[in-house]
């Protein structure tokens, strides 16, 4: 028997898919903000003066980088309640994604900070800026502009990886696909459509990041 | 009811680890074979082949691995193939790996000086000989560090095969967790096992990277 593709279910499901895509974008937006904050602090700590803190950040990076995201997610969502930390699926997903992404972006941000010439900080201090202000206003924006393309790639990789948070029943795009195919029995078509939605989302996020970067960090961003 | 001791849990997980290792090895071997084919397309002289290579890589790098696995799992039966989770996982991970490996090797090919390929053709080698004897050996050698780095990513990605129902490490852990209700121990151990698999490779990649920078 020849199998015929059937997309007739699609029109009735566009709303659910759009909602799922919106949740996926929300997840990655939260992850980006929290993850970037952690990685700026982490990268600074890794270059800081306390040895134990440098060690701690190093260990965190190695542990996260050498274990699968899905295992981290299950550990946080199923494992932590047994020591009394019970999290909502959405919160667990954002926490797992943030911790995962930060382990990668700590190195990226660190490389950016190293790439800013020392003279920039010295000039800022010579102008009478306090060290913290010099870091926030002079060094950090330049570092971010340098690493912007790498950061964008990392955000897109994380967004694609976030499809597995459907496994702890967060209603994002992949979970909507699971629910739809269970209802329509059109598994292949459903996942095909959703795969292309993810493809469109990653193209859109890349484009959006470039526009945002140009506005905030100036023309240096490509 | 059967009581699970800590050692029972650990033993079962270690037994399941061989499937994770086997799946990683199969996907890496398959990915390398398909990856070379994609690399040929990507660096071909024919524009349509290059466009195919670019599109293939963009497709697999721009969509979630989980969706790729689902498409294999539900798509292959439509072609009349009987499919088990193992087959779907190996096929899905193979295509996924091939896109990344082709892209890594392409970077290696492009990093070689133009003179290499010009010298090869001036010696009268035709394109295939040129690639096989001159270009690829060098490209493979300078990309060893990122390839090992990708192998780590691939090993971690095999955890997704548990969602298709393949009995590797994580799927076994889910089953044990359902029997013992000790998620903290079970998933903690799974994380440790994955760490033991991946960390030496990460260090090896770092060593290769250091050596490349030194040269």
Interface residues (C-beta under 8 A of the other chain):
Chain A: X3 X62 X63 X65 X66 X67 X68 X69 X70 X71 X72 X74 X75 X78 X79 X80 X81 X82 X83 X156 X160 X161 X162 X163 X164 X166 X167 X174 X177 X181 X187 X188 X191 X192 X194 X195 X196 X198 X199 X202 X203
Chain B: X59 X62 X63 X64 X65 X66 X67 X68 X70 X71 X74 X75 X78 X152 X156 X157 X158 X159 X160 X162 X163 X170 X173 X174 X177 X182 X183 X184 X186 X187 X188 X190 X191 X194 X195 X198 X199 X202
